[in-house]
Amino acid sequence: MEKPITAVLVGAGNRGRLYGRYALKNPRKLAFSSVAEPIENRLERFSRQHGIPRERRFRHWKALLEQNRLADAAFICTQDQMHTEATLRALERGYHVLLEKPMATTLDDCLRIVTKAREKRQFLAICHVLRYTEFFSTIHNIIHQGLLGRMVSVQHAENIAWYHFSHSYVRGEWANRRLSAPVILAKCCHDLDLLYWLVGSMAARISSFGNLLHFRRENAPENGPAFCVEGCPIEDSCLYYAPRLYIDIVPIEQIALKSENRLFRLLMNCRQRHTGLFTVLSRVLPPLRYIRYWRWWPVSYLYTGQQEDYSDEAKLKILSSSPYGRCVYRTDNDVVDHQVVNIEFNNGVTANLTMHGFSEREGRIIRIDGTRATLIGEFNLTGERIRLHEHYSGNQRLLFKKKLRSRGIPHGGGDFRLVDSFVDNLKNKQRPMTSGLESLESHIMAFAADTSRLSGKVVDMRAFRRKSGVPQW
């Protein structure tokens, strides 16, 4: 039997656990032999699931990477600002690396990582998982089959749902650019990577505009507390009231009720309208308990310690001190809540990327106009569709459709296909589709967009690359 690729995991949070699930489902392809994680219950849970002995469990990534190489690959799933040092150390130790996006929070560090991987001749793949989804792979194939004719213009919208933006970019770990990165990098390097990949050309010029419009102190309710549960005067009407998001799980209910999955709609409708009855039923039907006392995104971010009590009372207590319980108008956030990026590519195609944090549902919408046809794609949590509108015949064709599954599949299933590809690349010694060098382009575009937004000037990309010290590899 062919041996699996072995890996060490650096960071057993949400992303690390996701890759852990892949290994458990595909033991012939991938096996984790060591893990580093500072939070004890995460470390123990992951180690127990993967049979990792105590001598290969570490509380800090430095302790793991000080060892002689323990596996074929290292999965780096730390916080963004920790990527650089951990990745450089892993490459030095001889590991092939699967690195979460963004690869680093400064362009200098991105260049250091890519340079080191080339110097050590190690595989470096960045988790730009959207390339691996059926949805965007289908669009890429449509373009290369010539169904659009010559591509002319792309309009791409990253519609971050109101609840997601408040969770991650106002209350959460990506709210302050000094501690993380500009949101156009932290969130939208995915989208910039897609544009680069679909257009098939490097950017020539970039301009960008955006600001922090809504989540500001002047919009806080008068006499409002620092934490929602401390007696907010508008708790009955505030969209962002923390118990509404993390106990009532209104965002999850809304996703379910908009989906085409009848069972998911039925269960969430019952939870919403008949909470008492649903609570009683959940005591005798264990599967319902997981829906009544939700523990996945976004609730999972509340639990950073040993406690695993998911009752309403426990969550309420956590929200009295957790960053996720803060008033959204009284945090230390400073990243923009809406931004547009205009791009002219070297091949003449123009593109517009719009990012905002006030969408009614989570997802991306893309429109590509070509000389023969127009493609319109919807990539939402509630479902996916690609339609082609042919200019000559006037016909419309539905080329792709996918429904929401029960608990949703992260990134349209792209995560597992990414790992599949990475494992196959290592076995066959083939360069990853999202190699460090390939993924660097989206990061350069993001930093250029941030420069344009702050300066109010159009960025000439050739001059920007030269000034930033980007080598001509």
N, C-alpha and C positions, 0 to 999 in steps of 0.2 A: 504494500500500500504506500502511495506517495506521501511523504512527510509534509505536514502543514508548515507554512511560514510562521516563525515564532516572533513574538513582539513583546516589548515592554510598554506599559502605559504610564504616561506622565500626566496625571490629572484625571481622577475618576468622578468628575462631575457629570453634568447632563450629556455632554458630547462623548466623554470617555465611556460612560455606561452604554451609550448607543453602539459604539464600536464593540463593546463587550458582548452585547446581544448578538451582533453579527457572528462573533467567534463561537458563541454557544450554539447558534443555529448551523454553523458551518465548520465543525471541528476538524474536518479534513483539509480545510483551506488555511485557517488561522488559529493560533493558540497563544494566549497571553501567559508569559512565564514569570513576570515581575510587574509590580505596580508601585508608584509613588503618589501619595495623596495625604495632605495634612489633616483632613477631617476624619476622625477615627472610625465613625460608623460607615462612611463610604469606603474607606480602606479595607475594613473587615468584610463588608458585604461583597465587594468585588473579589477579594482574595478567596473568600469562601466559594463563590460561584465558579471560579476558575481554577480552584485547587492549587493556589499559590502558597508555597510553604512560608513560614514566618521569616526565615532568613532572606527571603526575597520580597519582603514588604517594607516599604520605606515611607517615612513621614515627610521627607523633602526630596525633590528631584535631584538635588546635588548629591545626596547620599547614594541614590541609585546609579547615577552616571559617573560616580567615582569608581564603581566596580569595573572590572574587566567586562568586555562586551558579553551580555547575557542572552542575546537573541539576535535575529536577523534585522529587525526593524524597531524603531521607536515611534510611538504615536504620541505627539505632543499636543495635549489638550488643556494646557494651563490658561490662565487669563492672558489677554493679548499682550500686555506690557511685560510678561515673563517669557514670551516666545523666543526672543533673540538669544539670550544666554543659554537657555536650555537646548535650543536647536543647534547652536554652535558646538556645545559640549557633546551632544549626541553624534554629530557628524565627525567630530574629532575622535570619538570612541569607535568609529567604524560602523555606526548604525545607518541603515537606510531610513528615511524619515517621512512620515505622513504628518503634515503640520496643519493645524486649524487656521482658517483665515480670520483676520488678515495676518499675513506672515509676520509683520512687525508694525509698530506704531509710528516709525519714522522711515523716510526713504533711505537714509544712510544705513539703518539696520537691515532693511530689505536687501540692499546691495551686499551687505556683509554676509548674509545668509546664503544668497545665491552664489556669491563668489566662493564661499567655503565649500558648498556642495560640488561645484565644478572642480575646485582644487583637489578635493578628496575623492572625486569620481563616484560619489554616492547618489543614489536615487533620492530626490526631494520632490514630493508631491504636495500640492496645496489643496485644501478641501473646498475647492470651488465646485460644490456638488451639483449645481444646477445644470452643468454641461452633461451630467450623467442621467438626468431625468428623461423619461420617454417623451415628455412634452417638448423640451428644448432640443432634444436630439432629432425629433420629427421635423421641427422648424429648420434646423440645420440641413437636414436631408432635402427638404422641399426647395431650399435656396439652391443647393448644389445640383438638384435635378433640373434646374432651369425653369421651374413652374412660374416663377415671378418675372421672368425675363431678367433684365439688368436691374439690380437693386438701386434705388434712388434715395429713399428716405426711411428712417426708423423713428417711431415714437414709442418710448418705453416708460412705463410708469411703475414705480415701486410703491404700492399702496400699503403702507403700514397701518394696520388697524389701530384705532384710537386706544384700545386697551393694551396692545403690544407696545406701542410707543411709550405710553406712560409707565409701563412695567420695566422696560429695558433702558429707555433713554431719558427718563425723568427721575424715577425712583431707583433704577437699577445700576448695574456695573458699567454701563456705557454712557452715563449721563454727563460726565465731566471730561472734556477733552484732555485736560492735564493728566488725568488718571487713566485715560484709555486712548481715544483717538478721535479725529473728526468723524462725525456720523456718516459722511459720504464715503469714508474708508471702512469704518467698522461694519456698516450695514450694506453699503452699495458697491463694495468691490466685487460682489457677486454679479451685479447688474452691469458694471463696466466691463467685467470679464466676458459676459455674454455678448455685449455689443462688439467688442474686439473680435470675438470668435465668429459671430454671425456675419459681420461685415467683411472680415478677412483682410483687414488692413490696420496699420498703426495710425494713431491720431496725429493730425497736423496742427490743429488749433482748438483751443478749449476756452469757453467762457462760462461763468457760473454766478448765480445769485441765490441768496437765501438768508434767513435770519431766525431768531427765536421770537416767535410772535405771541404765543399763548401762555406757555408755562412760566409765568413771571409773577413776582411778588405782588405787583399792583393788581393782579387779577384774583388774589386770595380773598375769601369772604372776610368781612369785617369781624374782628374778634375771633377769627378762626384759630384753632389750636395747631400745634406742630404735627400732631398725630391725629388721624381721622377719628379714632375711637375715644378721644379725650373730650368728646362733646362738641362736634362740629355743628354750627348753626344751620348748615345746608345739607346735612347728611341724607335727608330724604329726597333731595333733588340733584345732588352732585353726581355727575357721570363717573367720577374717579374715586368715589367713596370706597376705601379699601375693603371692608367686609363684603361689599357688593361684588368685587372682583375675585376675592380669594376664598370666600365662604359660600356666597350664593352662586359663584362661578358663572355670572351672567355672560361673560365672553364665550365660554364653552357652550352654554345653552344657545346663544345666538348662532354660533357656527353650526350646531346640530340642527337647529330649526330651519336653517337656510339650505341644508344639504339635501341630496336626493336619496339618502339612505333612510328608508322608512322606519326601520327599527330604532335607529339612533334618534330620529325625530320623535318617535313615540315615547321612548324612555325619558328624554330630556323634557318633553312637554309634560309628562306626568310628574317629574321632579319639580318642575317650575310651578305647575298649577295645583298639585296635590302633595305638597311637601310632607305633611304629617303622615299620609297614607304611604308615601314612598319610603319614609323613614322606617315605618313598621315592617313593610315588605322587605327592606334591606336587612332586617334582623334574621329573617328566615331564608332569604335567598342571597347567599354571599356575593354573587356577581353584582347584584344591585348595590352592595355596600361600597364598591369602588366608585360607582357613579354618584351615590349620595354623599360620600365623604371623599371628594376628589383629591388625588395626591400627585397627579401629573402636572405638566405645564398649565398655568404659571405657579400653581401652589407649591411645586417642588422647590422653588427658590426660597421659600420661607424656612426650609428645614436644612440648617447647616451644622447642627450638632447631633447629639445622640437621640434626641426626642423624635419619636415617630408616631405620636398621637395625632390623628387627622380629624378629630372631632371638631365641631364648631367652636366649642369652648376653648380648646387648645389653640386653634387658629386665632381666635380673638385675643388671647393672651400674647401670642407671638406678635400680632400686629400692633400691640401697644409699645413695642420697642424696635421692631424690625424696620430697616430702611423702606420696605415695601408697604409699611403702614403710614408713611409720612404724607402730609398734604402735598399734592403735586405742585402747588404754587409756592411752597416754602422749602424747597430742597436746594442743593448746591449745583443743580444742573446748569449747563451753559451751551450744550450742543444745539444746533439749529433744529427747528421742528418742521421746516420745509425748505426745499432747495431744488433748483433746476440746473442742469448741466447741458450746455450746447457743444456739440462736437462736429468738427469737419475732419474727415479721414483723408488719408493720402490718396485713396482711389476715387475721391470726389463725393462719396456718400456722406450725407449729413444725418445726424442723430440728435435726439433730445431725450434726456433722462429726467424724469420728475420724481422726486422723493418727498413724501409728506407723511405725517403721523396722525391723520384724522379720517382714515378710511372706515367705511361701515363694515368692511370685511377685509381680511388679510389676503394679499395676493398681488400678482403682477399682471399687467395688461400690455400687450405689445402689438403694434401695427407696423407692418412693413409694406411700403408701396414700391412696386417695380413697374417696368415698362409693359408687362403683360398681365399682371394681376396684383391684387391687394390681399395680404394675409392679416387676419385679426385673431389674436390668441388671448385666451383668458386662463390664467394659471392661479386659481384661488384655492383656499382651504376647502371650500364647499364644492369644488369640482373643476374640471379642466376641459377646454374646448379649443380647437383650431379650425377656423373657417377660411376658405379660399374663395375670393370673388374675382372671376375671370373677366377681363375687360372686353374681349371680342364677343364672347357669347352672352355675357351678362349673367351667366350661371353662378350659383353659390354652392360650394361643396363643403360638407362637414368632414374634415380629414382625420380628426382625432377627438375622442371624448372619453373622459374618465370620471367616475363618481368618487365622492368621499367614502372612505372605508370607516369602520366603526369608531376607532379612536384617532383616525387620521394617520397619514404616513408622512413623517418629516421630509420636507423638500421633495415631495412627489415621488418618494422612493429612491432619490438620487444618492442618499448616504450609503446604502448597502451596495449599490452598483459602483460607487466610487471605490469602496474597499475591495470589491471583486476585481476591479481593474488594477488597483495597486498590487494586490497579491499576484495577479497574472503577470503584471509587468516585472515583478521581482523574479518570478519563476522563469520567464522567457527572456529576461534581460532587455526589455523594451522600455523606451522612454515614456513616462506617464503623460497622458493628455493634458493634465494640469500640472506640468513640471514647474519647478521654481522659476525658471527662466520665462516660460510661457505665462505664468501667473503674475510675473513682475509687471507686465504691461498695464494691467488694471490698477495696480497700486500706484504706478507713475501717473496714470490718468487721474486717480483720486487726489493725489497730492497737488497736481496741477489745478484741479477744480477748486480745491481749498485755497490755493494761492490766488486764483482769479477772484473768488468770492471776497476774500479779505482785501485785495488790492483794487478791485473794480476794473481790472484790465483783462484784455484777451491774452491768453498765454500761447506763445509760439512754442510748440512742443520740441522742435529741434533745438532751440536755444535753451529751453528748460532742461532737457536731457544733458546738454553740454554743461550747463551751470551746475547741475546736480551731480555731476561726475558719473553719469551712467555710461559704462563701457560699450563699445560697439562689438558685442560678442559675435 
